[in-house]
């Protein structure tokens, strides 16, 4: 089940933290999150999953910043969130989607226990001007059934900035584990 806006507000300080929280951003079954004033843009022509990719940081001025098609922009929310005993989900607002702006490419699904800022994977269908502080997406919450294991990751948990892909860390760990397994070391540990 999805929590209503009233239930989201009732869970603030219990299972949900949204900081800063503003009643004006609360919807019937979601809460609007705002765009921070910085963006990251990868500098590589070909992104490599097995290594960190260089990026450039931009500040979104008050007069706006134009996002161009065929370019991925990483942003983040102004709000820091923390969720326990619920699954946080991120989705674009319909008003933003109607401008041809996607706020996440695939990562709209959060994990129970996630704490931090949401990194937005923004992609524009056509040029669109964005502004800092604009309510750009919405967070909503699903209830859970069964035993809960909270998200614990050194990659993205408790972040305080925009997070470029850290998949290379996971791939290195997997490669190291596969090598240990091939030599039988994992089985004896």
N, C-alpha and C positions, 0 to 999 in steps of 0.2 A: 504494500500500500504506500501511497505517496502522502506525505504530511501536508496538512493545510497550512496556510499562512499563520493562522492563529496558533496552531500546534508548533510551528517553527519558533514563533515568539515565546511560547511557553517553555520550549526546550533550551532557550538561550541561557547560558550559565550552567546548564546541566549536561546535556549530551551535545549541544551545539554552541560553538563560539564563533561569532562574526564580529571582527573588530576593525574599524569602528562599525557600530550598528546604528541604523537610521530607520525609524518607523516608516518614513516616506518611501523607502525602497522595498518594503514588504508587499508582496502580491498575494492573491487568493491561495496559491499553492507553491510559491517560490519566493526568492529574494533576489533582487537585482544587485549585481556586483559591478563596480566601476573600473574603468581602464586607468592604470597608472600612467605616468608621463614619460616612460622610457620604452624603447623597443630594441630588440637585437635582430640583426640581419646577418645571415651567414655570408662570408666572403668567398667561400669555395665555390667553384663551378660545379664540381661533382662532390657531393657529401659522402663521406666514408663512415660506415657503421662501426668500424673497428678502431677508430681513433677520434680524439677530440677534433672538432672542426672550428676554424677561426671564424670570428664574427665581429661585427662593428656595432657599437651602441649609439643610438640616436635618442635625443630628447624631443618629445612632442611639444611644440610651442603652443601657447594659448590660441594663436590664430590657426592652428591645425597642422596636420601632416598628411600628405597624399600617399595612400597605399596604391601601388601599381599592380596590375595583373601579372601572373606568372612569377610571383615573388612571395616567399614565405616570410612572415614577420612574426617574431615571438614577442609577446607582451606579457603583462601580468596584471592581476587585480590589485586595486588599492587595498581591498579588505584581506585580512588574514583570517583563515577559517580553521576550525578544529572540530572534528566530528567523532563521536563515540556512540556505539550501539545503533548506528544508522549508516546507510550508504549515501554519500553525497554524490550528486550528479550535476554536471554543468552542461548548459545548453545555451545556444544563442537566443537572443530576443527576436521576435518576429519583425519588429521595426528595423533591426539591424540586418536581418536576412533579406528583407525586401530592398535593401540597398546593394545586395550582392556580396555581402561580407560574411564569410564563415569565421567563427571565432575559435573553432577547434577542428582540426583535420580528422583526428580519430580519438583523442583523449578526453572524452566527456565523462567517462566513468571513473569515479573516485573510489577510494578504499576506505572502509571503516577504520578509524584511527588516524587518518591523514591529518597532519597539522602543517599549515604553511599558506603561502600565496599560490594561487592557481596560475600556471603558465598558460597563456593563450596562444594557439597556433593559428594565426590569422592569415587568411587568403582572400583576396578580392577578385571578383569576376570582372569588374571594370574599375577604373580609377575611382577612389572614394576618399574623401577627406575625413579624418578622425580627429578627435579632440581629447585632451586629458580630462579625466574625471567623468566622462560620459558613461551612463549605465549601459554596458556593452553586452552583458550576458546575465544568466540567472542560474542560481543554485537551487536545487530541490533535493528532497530527502526521501529515501525508501526505508521502510522498516525491514528488519531481518528476522529470519527464522533459523533456529539451530544455534549451536555453539559458536561463539565469536572469537576469531583470532584477529587482533588488530594489526594493521599495516606497520611494518618495521623495516625501513629501508634507509641505508646510508646514502642513497642516491638523491632522493627528493624530499625526504621527511625533514621538517623544521627549516625549510629553505627561507631565505630572506631576500631573494632576488629572482629575476627571470632565470629559468633553468633550461639551457640548451640540452640537447640529447646527451645522456650519459650512458647510452646503450653499450658503448665500448667497454665500460667497466664490467658489465654483466657478461659480455662476450669473452673477456679475458678470464673471468672467474670460471665460466663454463669450459673454456679451453684447458685451463689448469686442472679442473676436476676430471675432465676426460683423460688427460695425460696420467693423472694419478690412478684412475680406474684401469687404464691399459696396463699399468705396472702392478696392479693389485694392492696399491697402498691404501686406497679408500676403504677396502673391505676390512683391513686390519685395524683401522682407527676406531 
